[in-house]
Amino acid sequence: MPFIGQQPITGAYSKLDAITTSATATYNLLLDSAAYSPASANHLLVSLNGVMQAPQDSFTVSGSTITFASALTSSDNIDFIMALGDVLNIGTPSDGTVTAAKIGTGAVTDAKLASTLDLSGKTVTYGLDDSDMPAGSVIQVVHAEYSTQISSTNNSDFDIVTVNITPKSNTSKFLVRGIIMGVQRGTVGNARLNGILKRVVGGTATQLTLAGANFWMFDTQNFRHGGFSIDDLDSPATTSQITYKLSGSWADHSNPSYVNKDGNSGNSTITVMEIVG
């Protein structure tokens, strides 16, 4: 509703600036060096020489000035003046009185945030954990590459490249993709490079899938380069560390052949992606 004169100030309980007395009854009221106008004398607590003063009787207020009933002297001491605002309502809270528990859930909206936030020295988290991600989301990726030459004879098994990953959930699926690069040498006719993808958990190995590629040679003096990919969508149902391993073997020829020969054949790789189940 409208008011005649100054509208009452709600809340905002504040201690006003100190006043040095002199041979006068009237003094300026200041808050942080700025003029302060209380709603009335009844909204001030005034202590003079250790004695609380009665509003309207001991002092009055007009605008931003306070007038005591009689002139003071330089030996008098105004201990403090406390501005109460409108004590019947909760308006602007006093400094330091609003705690995190007093802020309602959802009360801090985008509109309440500054357009530019200084987050220097702060750690920012995105507020979601992996369980909040929708099914099919990739939540971690690991990759390994092996370039060292591996020589092997007919039907001899050998490990090519491995990678370790620790699942974030026992319901996750793992898309495993490998590339095996080989070089056949010294055998006319067909030779085959086989690849096996394995999962190893706690020392127990499980074969997931296999693939292979044929190499055809017409001249024993030449090398035949080639390669193939191998992949699997695995559901290990564990949160223990998993080792995914690519192994290989040559078949149907008698001379040693290679994987990753001299880097000329290309490098063998394995990539594992954990996917929300």
C-alpha positions in Angstrom: 0.0 0.0 0.0 1.2 3.6 -0.5 2.9 5.5 2.3 2.9 9.2 3.3 6.6 10.0 3.6 9.3 7.3 3.4 8.3 3.7 2.9 9.6 1.4 5.7 12.8 -0.4 5.0 12.5 -4.2 5.6 15.2 -6.3 7.2 18.7 -5.2 6.5 19.8 -4.9 10.2 22.9 -2.8 10.1 25.3 -1.1 12.5 25.7 2.5 11.4 29.0 4.4 11.1 30.5 5.7 14.3 29.6 9.3 15.3 32.0 11.7 17.0 30.0 14.0 19.4 30.4 17.7 19.8 28.4 20.6 21.2 25.3 19.9 19.1 22.2 17.7 19.3 21.9 16.9 15.6 24.1 14.4 13.7 24.2 12.8 10.3 23.4 9.1 10.0 25.8 7.2 7.7 26.1 3.6 6.6 29.4 2.7 4.9 29.9 6.5 4.5 26.6 7.0 2.7 23.6 8.8 4.1 21.2 6.5 5.8 17.5 7.3 6.3 15.6 5.0 8.7 11.8 4.7 8.4 11.4 6.3 11.8 13.2 6.7 15.2 11.5 3.5 16.3 13.7 1.6 13.9 16.9 2.6 15.6 18.6 1.2 18.7 20.8 4.0 20.2 23.3 3.6 23.0 24.6 6.8 24.6 27.2 6.7 27.3 26.3 3.0 27.9 22.6 3.8 28.3 19.9 2.8 25.7 17.9 5.8 24.5 14.2 5.9 24.2 13.1 6.7 20.6 10.9 9.8 20.2 11.7 10.8 23.9 15.5 10.8 23.9 15.9 11.4 20.2 14.0 11.9 16.9 14.8 11.2 13.3 14.3 13.4 10.2 15.6 12.0 6.9 19.2 11.0 7.5 19.7 13.1 10.7 19.3 12.2 14.3 18.5 14.8 16.9 18.9 14.2 20.6 16.7 15.8 23.2 19.5 18.0 24.4 22.9 19.0 22.9 25.8 16.6 23.6 29.3 17.5 24.4 32.7 16.2 23.1 32.9 14.1 26.3 29.7 12.1 25.5 30.1 8.8 23.6 27.6 7.4 21.2 28.4 3.7 21.7 26.5 2.5 18.6 23.4 3.1 16.5 21.8 -0.1 15.2 19.3 0.2 12.3 16.5 -2.4 12.5 14.6 -1.8 9.3 11.0 -3.0 9.5 11.2 -5.6 12.4 7.7 -6.9 11.5 8.7 -8.4 8.2 11.6 -10.4 6.7 13.1 -8.3 4.0 16.7 -8.0 3.0 18.6 -10.4 5.3 21.4 -9.1 7.4 25.0 -9.7 6.3 26.2 -13.2 6.8 22.8 -14.7 7.9 21.9 -16.6 4.7 23.3 -20.1 4.7 23.2 -22.7 1.9 20.5 -24.6 3.8 18.3 -21.5 3.6 18.4 -21.4 -0.2 15.5 -23.3 -1.7 16.1 -26.2 -4.1 16.1 -24.9 -7.7 16.1 -21.3 -6.5 19.4 -20.5 -8.2 18.5 -20.4 -11.9 20.4 -19.5 -15.1 18.9 -16.0 -14.8 20.5 -15.5 -11.4 24.0 -16.3 -12.7 26.4 -13.7 -14.0 27.0 -13.8 -17.8 30.7 -14.2 -17.1 31.9 -16.4 -14.2 35.4 -16.3 -12.9 36.2 -20.0 -12.1 40.0 -19.6 -11.9 41.3 -21.8 -9.1 38.1 -23.8 -9.0 37.4 -27.4 -10.0 34.4 -27.7 -12.3 32.5 -31.0 -12.5 29.7 -31.7 -15.0 27.3 -33.0 -12.4 26.6 -36.3 -14.1 28.1 -39.7 -13.4 28.3 -42.6 -15.8 25.0 -44.0 -14.6 23.3 -40.9 -15.9 24.4 -41.5 -19.5 21.9 -43.1 -21.9 22.3 -46.6 -23.1 24.7 -46.8 -26.0 26.9 -43.9 -24.7 30.7 -44.4 -24.9 32.1 -43.7 -21.4 35.8 -44.6 -21.9 38.1 -45.6 -24.7 41.6 -47.3 -24.5 43.9 -47.9 -27.4 47.2 -49.7 -28.0 49.5 -50.0 -31.0 52.3 -52.5 -31.6 55.0 -51.8 -34.2 57.8 -54.3 -33.3 58.3 -57.0 -35.9 57.1 -60.5 -34.9 58.5 -63.5 -36.8 56.7 -66.8 -36.6 56.7 -70.2 -38.4 53.9 -72.4 -39.4 51.2 -73.0 -36.8 53.1 -71.2 -34.0 50.9 -69.0 -31.8 52.1 -65.6 -30.8 50.7 -62.6 -29.0 50.5 -59.4 -31.0 49.0 -56.5 -28.9 47.1 -56.2 -25.6 45.3 -53.5 -23.7 43.9 -53.2 -20.2 40.6 -51.6 -19.1 38.7 -51.5 -15.9 34.9 -51.4 -16.4 32.9 -48.7 -14.7 29.9 -50.9 -14.5 29.2 -54.7 -14.6 26.4 -54.0 -17.1 28.7 -52.3 -19.7 29.3 -53.7 -23.1 32.8 -53.5 -24.8 33.3 -52.9 -28.5 36.7 -54.3 -29.3 38.3 -53.6 -32.7 41.7 -54.9 -33.8 43.8 -54.7 -36.9 46.5 -57.2 -37.7 49.1 -56.5 -40.3 51.3 -59.2 -41.8 53.9 -60.1 -44.3 54.3 -63.5 -46.0 57.7 -64.5 -47.4 59.4 -67.3 -49.3 56.5 -69.7 -50.0 54.9 -70.0 -53.4 51.2 -70.6 -53.1 48.7 -69.8 -50.4 49.4 -68.9 -46.7 47.0 -67.8 -44.1 47.4 -65.4 -41.2 44.9 -66.2 -38.4 43.9 -63.8 -35.7 42.2 -64.5 -32.3 40.6 -62.0 -30.0 40.7 -63.0 -26.3 39.4 -61.6 -23.0 41.5 -62.3 -19.9 40.1 -61.7 -16.4 41.9 -62.8 -13.3 44.2 -65.1 -15.3 41.3 -66.8 -17.1 41.4 -66.4 -20.9 38.2 -66.6 -23.0 38.3 -66.7 -26.8 35.8 -64.1 -28.2 36.2 -64.4 -32.0 38.6 -65.1 -34.7 39.4 -63.9 -38.2 42.0 -64.3 -40.9 43.4 -63.4 -44.3 44.9 -65.4 -47.1 48.3 -64.4 -48.7 49.0 -65.8 -52.3 52.6 -65.8 -53.4 53.9 -66.4 -57.0 57.6 -65.9 -56.3 59.7 -67.0 -53.3 61.9 -63.9 -53.6 59.0 -61.5 -52.9 57.1 -60.5 -49.8 53.3 -60.4 -49.7 51.9 -57.6 -47.5 48.3 -57.6 -46.2 46.1 -57.4 -43.1 42.6 -57.7 -41.7 40.4 -56.4 -39.0 38.7 -58.3 -36.2 36.1 -57.1 -33.8 33.6 -58.2 -31.2 30.9 -56.7 -28.9 31.7 -58.3 -25.5 29.5 -58.4 -22.3 31.9 -59.5 -19.6 29.6 -58.7 -16.6 32.5 -57.7 -14.3 34.1 -54.6 -12.8 37.5 -56.3 -12.5 40.3 -55.3 -14.8 40.1 -56.9 -18.3 42.9 -57.6 -20.7 41.9 -57.8 -24.3 44.5 -59.5 -26.4 45.1 -60.1 -30.1 47.0 -63.3 -30.9 47.9 -64.8 -34.3 49.4 -67.7 -36.1 50.5 -68.6 -39.7 49.2 -71.7 -41.4 49.8 -73.6 -44.7 53.4 -72.6 -45.3 56.9 -73.6 -44.1 59.0 -70.4 -44.0 58.9 -67.8 -41.3 56.6 -64.8 -41.9 56.0 -61.7 -40.0 53.6 -59.3 -38.3 54.5 -55.6 -38.4 57.6 -56.3 -40.6 60.1 -53.4 -40.4 57.1 -51.0 -40.0 56.5 -51.5 -43.8 53.4 -53.6 -43.3 51.7 -51.1 -41.0 51.2 -51.5 -37.3 48.8 -53.8 -35.5 46.4 -52.0 -33.2 43.5 -52.7 -30.7 40.9 -50.2 -29.5 38.3 -50.9 -26.7 35.3 -48.8 -26.1 33.2 -49.2 -22.9 29.5 -48.6 -23.8 26.6 -48.1 -21.3 24.5 -51.2 -21.4 
